[in-house]
Structure formats: C-alpha cells, structure tokens
Amino acid sequence: MPNNLASKNSILSDLEHLVEGEVSTTEEDLAAVSKDFGGMIQKRPQVVVRPQSSLDVANAVKYAAAQGLIISSKAAGHSCSGQSLNQDGILLDMRTLNQIHEFCLDDLWFKVDSGTTWRKIVDASLPQGVVPPVLTNNFDVTIGGTHSAGGLGQNSFLYGSQADNCLGLEVVTATGELVWCTPEENSELFNHVLCGYGQFGIMTKIQHRLKRYRPFTRTYFLRYDDLDALLQDERLLVSEKRADGLLTLFSPCVLGASRAGGNGFKPLIQWFYRMQLTVETDSPDDVNEEKLLSDLKFARHVHTEDLNFDKFVQPIAEVPHPVGEANPWLDVFLPASVAQEFIEIALERIPTFVDFRSTPVGGFCLASNSIKMPMFPMPSEEFVIGFGMYPTVPKPRLQPVAEQLNRLTELAFEMGAKRYMGSWLELDLPGWRHQFGEYWGQVNEMKQKYDPQGILSPGFFQYEEAALSRQQAQPLGEAVAEPQTTVA
C-alpha cells in the first residue's frame, strides 16, 4: 500500500489551496471514477481533482510526489482492465480540460486539451474540409485516452494509430514539470508517453495531424464463405493501396445441432465473413468498380452504399453498457502467416463460453510500417491481421469467460501475436515479457528514468524486480503493486 503521509481531510485541504479546479472526496464523486468500461476492476481513490489547467495537473503531481501518494489520470474510462484507475491515491478527472486551442488549415494540424472528445474535434473539423486521419468507432472518448492506448480505425493500415499522427504533446512529468515534446524535442518522453497508459507522464495538450477529405465514400459489402480467400484479398487490397477503409465482420449461422458425444446438443455453426471495403471519391461515378473488384474472391456482392463523407465517418452505433454486466473485450494482432489458423481455432471455441449470437466478432488490417510507436508492440511480419471479439457478460459469468480469453491470449502469444493493451488484459510477468519482446528492457529503463518513485498509474504494468529497485528505495516502494478488486 502507498505510504500516505497525509490524512484524507488534509489532502483535500492542501489540494484546494494548490489547484484552481474542483477537488472532491464525496462518495458520489469517488464512486464515479472507481470503475471503467470493462466493469471488471474496481479501485477507489481518496481524492478526485478536476483540473482547470495544465498547471493544476502539475501542482497535483508535485503534491502527490511530496506526500507519498499515487496519481493517475482518467477521462471517459473506456479501457477494460482498470488501466486508468488507482487505489487510495489522487485521480485526475481530465474531462474538465476540454478546450480546442487552434486549427491550422495551412499546415494541417490542430491543438487541443487532452480531455477533449473526438466528437468535439470532428464537429469542429468537418465544416472546414478536414478531418483527423484515423477515427475510432467511438467519438465520446477523449484524445488523451486514445493517445494513451494507440487508437485504431478501419484505415489504420494506411495511417497507423491515432498516436502515430500526434505531432506534439504537453506532458506533466512525475516530478510535476511541464514539458513540450515532439519527435525531435524531448523525443524519448514523446515516444513513451504515447501508448504508455500514463506510466511515464500525463498528457495535458496534444497537437495532431489533419487531412483533407474527399466529399463522398462508396462502400462495398462483400460476403466471403472462405476465410483464406478473405485474408488473401485483404493482403492484396492493402499492398496495392486500393482501399481507404477495410473492416470485416464474422457472422455465425446455425445449421443444426449434433447429439454425438453424449454431452447434450452441440450447435453446428457455419461462419460467414463480410468485408466492408470503402473508397473515398470526388464523385461515386468516378469509382472504377471493375478494376477494384474483378480479381477479388468474394462469394457475393451484397450491397453498395454511397454516403457523403461527413455521414460515413460517424460511428455506426453506440456501445451499450448494461448495469451489472462486464465487457471483457479482446483484440489480438496476428502475423498474417498464422492468422487463418488462430481465427479458425478462436471461432471454434467462442460458442463454448459466450453467447456467439450476440457477441460481435470481426477483423481489421494493419501494416507494421505504419505503426511507429515503440509502446505499441506489433508482430514481426509486415502484414498484420487484427482479430477482435467483444462480449458483454453477466458478472457471475465473468471468471470462466476470462479464463477462456486468457487461453486465447496464450495461444496467440505462442503464434507470435501481440495484444492491444486497451482491451481486457490479464498478464503475468512472462506475459509482459512476451508482449514487448526485446523492447521490454527499455520499457523498464524508461519507467525507472521517468517515474523513479512509482507514483504514476501503478497496478496495470508489471515490471522486473531490478527495474523496481530504485522505486523500492523510495517511500512509495509498495505503491507499484497496490491491490485491486476484481468484480466477478
């Protein structure tokens, strides 16, 4: 447990004199920041700070370091494994830092506070004929949150993650210093705060790329009966840069039930695969459909959809979060050479532990050369297939579901895959070593260098004992491994 040198009341009083924003210890406010989208991990801070400026964040961090308190930042909290939560420390609710500061149309960039939602950014950019290069399917999360995780969209095979499109960061370090970082200035901190889940510093402002968009999109809905054909076509489309967006959804069809084996009925399932292939265009009439589709191996061209670009980029549907249920979501980055084998195994297992009829399952494409952030581990192959399954389960069913998801993670690791760390992740130390591979030693060195007291977002990453030696010499020696509550 952290070595707290101040009582809860004195922390509240001290912070009220140090920051201009709101400081709260009410039960309602603490409960509101004690869980995230996953609904599985619960941690309760002592104090919530709603900063009004970067200086508020810096002062809160300085105070935490001086008083022996852990500190983390949280906004929309869309992670699944409690990445932004903390136990008995200070939690910075970054949603109050939500101002757009500048749009530079000549050089194609914008600068905003890290608590600004993507919805606010998109609403401001679309009327000006520009848009961030990569958008996820949830606009109500914040730019700081997705830059901490990576942030992927259906065109990430072209533009990388959202973090790859970051041009500059204002960061509060673990000593409370405000530092501006770019790929050239304070580049080491820049490269580790991005996709770093708050382990090395807290983002307060972000400068990000824009791109000009074409006014129309055309999307082809293509059904595949054969997974190998789908994966071959995805590789072709990505390598030739024919598409501006690719998304795959897997649909189960129950063809009957077998009574063989003596264990009751086993559903006989045929999986079908729907590719959504999108191109941006100045006019739908400009699309050369013959050139685009003629050599693809789909079974059926189901539908063609023409949309204005500003309608196309809007999220398709809101993600529900029923009370009393958990979201143990899983995203895996697979080397293309093993993608078919892994996906077929996963699809065989899914009906045994979740309701396969209501669990979205799908895929996406990545190119290793478009993902440049060192804290975003990728398989070694050039072409990467993303596989995701997104169950919502009653909490009493969570443990067996989590066990099966962990087995899929172990299988993926054996096949050279990596995990997306914003989804459900329950890694032991060998798992973290595999996740980062040869870069794991550097991750430990950066934690030692930029957070020697271990006050920033403890409890998600596990580090090597040697990397914690300097932290253990500090008053916060036990803060890195503070307890967490799993709600099952």
Secondary structure, DSSP 4 states (H G I P E B T S, - for coil): -----S-HHHHHHHHHHH-SSEEE--HHHHHHTSB-TTSSEE---SEEEE-SSHHHHHHHHHHHHHHT--EEEESS---SS-TT--SSSEEEEGGG---EEEEETTTTEEEEETT-BHHHHHHHHGGGTEE-S---S-TTSBHHHHHHH----TTHHHH--SGGGEEEEEEE-TTS-EEEE-SSSSHHHHHHHTTSTTSS-EEEEEEEE-EE--SEEEEEEEEES-HHHHHHHHHHHHHTT--SEEEEEEEEEEEEEE-TTSSS-EEEEEEEEEEEEEEEES-GGG--HHHHHTT---SEEEEEEEEEHHHHTS-SSPPP--TTEE---EEEEEEHHHHHHHHHHHHHHGGGTS-TTTS-EEEEEEEGGG---TTS---SSSEEEEEEE---EEGGGHHHHHHHHHHHHHHHHHTT-EE-TTS-----HHHHHHHHGGGHHHHHHHHHHH-TT--BSTTSS---TGGGHHHHTSTTTTGGG---EE--
